[in-house]
Amino acid sequence: MSSIPLTAPPPMPAEKRRSLKDWSGYYTVTFVVVACKMSDAQAALPKGLTLDKSYGQQHGSETLYPILLSVGSIEDAHVHAGGFFGINYFEVFSAIPGVELEQGEGPLGPFIYPYRGYLNQLVPVILGRLSGLRKFWERVRIATVTRSVAEQSSTDMFTVSSLFAGHPILDGEFEFGASLGVSDLNLRVQTLAAVLPPNLVAMGPFGKAIRSEFEFRFDRGLAWTVNRATVNIRIPDVIPGINQPVTITYPPTAGASSLVWPEDTRYSPVRAFVPWRLKSNDMKDALVPARLLPALPAHGSAADSAGAAPSSAPSPPAGPAVSPAAAAPQSES
């Protein structure tokens, strides 16, 4: 199946019911799956939300839980009613997958809970806050540099710093290669299905859960293989429970701390260009079904090593190494 070119992205499907709560756009984003202690992930959730314990994985004496870090640019974010203009902005977010409501009407999960987000535009921050999302207006910059045209190698470099003082929050870079058709059997994209349920939950200003349909259309986008990734977290609480400067690396570096997933290249970072859709209707009736690609073979199986057609669901997601950052923070010029 042919890939959709970046210069002519497909239109989102028309909806019969359109309102000010119905948004869509396009996202160029790199996803990195890291880990924290399950107890820290649970402590980061508001009252009324809990973790799906099946997402946890024993690693030594600790039970670890996956955290999704996304770095990218939102393009043409627009509401369907009233001909609202599109918004373009940069966004860096950490999110907790596999979240459930402890009680309530309608579906209780699974959801993804946006933990903390940094944006460079005020309007989406305000709109997000009204929907219970912890968005912060900061300096966010992302630039793509082509390293080698012949080898189709490029690098995304990003920085996040405080809006007024310019203090570093996090920064890093992702080196990626030639594009891959997402509709093909791309294992790196497929494994994101476990940590990207197409439904979102947040807590409103009065402690009420706000449930939304949020879906990445991976079947209508592009993906790139990320060959190398470095993320420097400069302040506490970007990732739940990580309260000192750390460096996240892919491939994992020697001497990494215990807060890592067991190494598994199927869960390495991936860069994607995808249409997305958000509809905040509190989903009283049903969850949006995930658009899943064919299931992965069991890790280490004969089918996996031979590249045969997959037949079983993936194991819990693994991710890059996390190690203490020795470098001192540097301010943006």
PyMOL commands that set and color helices and strands:
alter all, ss='L'
color gray80, all
select helices_A, chain A and resi 38-43+53-55+122-130+187-194+218-220+265-267+302-306
alter helices_A, ss='H'
color red, helices_A
select strands_A, chain A and resi 22-37+49-51+57-59+62-79+87-101+111-119+135-137+139-148+153-161+168-181+199-203+209-216+222-233+246-250+270-279+321-324
alter strands_A, ss='S'
color yellow, strands_A
deselect
rebuild
show_as cartoon
